[in-house]
Amino acid sequence: MSASKTARTDPMVQPAPRLIIDLAAIRRNYARLQAMAPGARVGAVVKANAYGLGAMQVLPVLADAGCRTFYVAHTAEGREAREALAGRPAEIFVFNGFWPTDLAALREAELFPVINDLHQLHQLRELAPDLPCAIHFDTGMNRLGLGPNATQTLIDNRDWLAGLDVRQMLSHLACSHEAAHPLNARQLERFSRIREAFPDIPASFANSGGTMLGPRYHFDILRPGLALYGGPPSDDLPNPFEAAVRVEAPVLQVRTIAAGDCAGYGAIFTADHEMRIATVATGYADGLLRACGDGGFGRIAGTTVPIIGRISMDLTTLDLSNVTDPVEPGDWVSFLGEDVGAMAETAHTITYEFLVRLGQRFQRVYRDTPDTAD
Ligand SMILES: *Cc1c(COP(=O)(O)O)cnc(C)c1O
C-alpha cells in the first residue's frame, strides 16, 4: 500500500466505494507458487468467481502467466471460465462431480468432471467414456471423493479405468493451514499409497496451504486458490503472497465528539475523551462484515484507523485519533489489502469468506502494472 494519500475525489461528485484488484499481484503470486514448487505444474482454483475477484479478468491473466489447469466447483462456473479464457488453451476441471444432465454442457465448453464416487465412474463409463476426467480420493477430510472402501474397490478393479481418459487423481487436505497438524502427514501417506496403484495418472494434492508444507506434498500439479489472491495460507508460517484486493471507501463526514458521546446504531460505542471521527461510505452491504466492528480497522495513508461502533449497511465510523493530517470529505480510507487476514479474524471468520462476500455494489477497478525488474 502506498504511503501517500490517495487523491481526493472531485468535490462535486458523490463519492462511492470501490474495489481495487491488482492483477499484477495475482501474476506475481502465480510465479511465486511456481518458484516454490519447481518440479510441479501450478494449476489455479477459480471457483466462486475467482474467490470474488472476477473470473473474467483474473483467468486471462493466469493463463497468460502460464497456467493451463483450472478448477471450478460448478459446471456453470466452468462455462464461464471457458468464456473468460477466450480461446487460450486450458484444461478446466469441475470439482462437484459428473451428473449426466450436464453432459452436453461439459462437452460444449470442454469441461472435465471430477469423479467423486463409483456410481459417477460407472455413469461416465457408460455415457461418455471418451470425456476426460479426474478422480477425487477422499483421504481423511470426509467431504467429497471416493472414501476408503470405494478407493479399495477401484484399486482392486483397476480395469474399470481402461479406455477412460483420466487426466488427474486428486485429494484435498483438511488441515493444511496448520503445518503441524497430524492429519496432514496421515493424508499424505494415504494419498501416496493410492498413487502407487495408479502410477501413470498425474497427481494433484496440495492447495495453497499444502504448497507451504514442502515438496513431499507437491506431486505433479498444485491446486492453489487463496494464495493466488494473496490470502495467508498458513496460520503458523509467514505469508509469502501479495495482497491482490483492497477496498477504498470515501469519507463523507468528519466530526468531533465529546467524552460521553456515542456513535452508531445501538450506541454501543461511547467516547471516553474528545475525539475526531470520520464516517465512510461503505458497510456490510459491501461485504465489510458487521462482525468486524469489534477490532476491525481501515488505513489512511498507511495509518490505522479503528472501526468504532456498529458497521451499518452503507456506512462505517472510524476513530481518527492516530491521524495527524487533516481528514476531509472525499478522502479515501482503504480496507483489507494486507490486513484481510486480521480483519477476518476480528469477524471470527477466514480470509476466504471475506473475499467471496465482497459486494456487488463496488465500482471494480482492475489495475495491471507491468512487473518491475528486480
Ligand atoms: C477450494 C479448493 C482448493 C483451493 O484451496 P485453497 O486453500 O484456496 O488453496 C483446492 N482443492 C479443492 C478440492 C478445493 O475445494
The ligand as a MOL file (V3000), in Angstrom:
LIG
                    3D

  0  0  0     0  0            999 V3000
M  V30 BEGIN CTAB
M  V30 COUNTS 15 15 0 0 0
M  V30 BEGIN ATOM
M  V30 1 C -11.1410 -24.7060 -2.8470 0
M  V30 2 C -10.2910 -25.9170 -3.1340 0
M  V30 3 C -8.9220 -25.7870 -3.3720 0
M  V30 4 C -8.1690 -24.4880 -3.1810 0
M  V30 5 O -7.8770 -24.3060 -1.8240 0
M  V30 6 P -7.0360 -23.0440 -1.2800 0
M  V30 7 O -6.9410 -23.2970 0.1680 0
M  V30 8 O -7.8390 -21.8380 -1.6180 0
M  V30 9 O -5.7320 -23.0430 -1.9740 0
M  V30 10 C -8.2200 -26.9280 -3.7800 0
M  V30 11 N -8.8340 -28.1150 -3.9020 0
M  V30 12 C -10.1480 -28.2900 -3.6400 0
M  V30 13 C -10.7540 -29.6460 -3.8010 0
M  V30 14 C -10.9220 -27.1980 -3.2390 0
M  V30 15 O -12.2160 -27.3770 -2.9570 0
M  V30 END ATOM
M  V30 BEGIN BOND
M  V30 1 1 1 2
M  V30 2 1 2 3
M  V30 3 2 2 14
M  V30 4 1 3 4
M  V30 5 2 3 10
M  V30 6 1 4 5
M  V30 7 1 5 6
M  V30 8 2 6 7
M  V30 9 1 6 8
M  V30 10 1 6 9
M  V30 11 1 10 11
M  V30 12 2 11 12
M  V30 13 1 12 13
M  V30 14 1 12 14
M  V30 15 1 14 15
M  V30 END BOND
M  V30 END CTAB
M  END
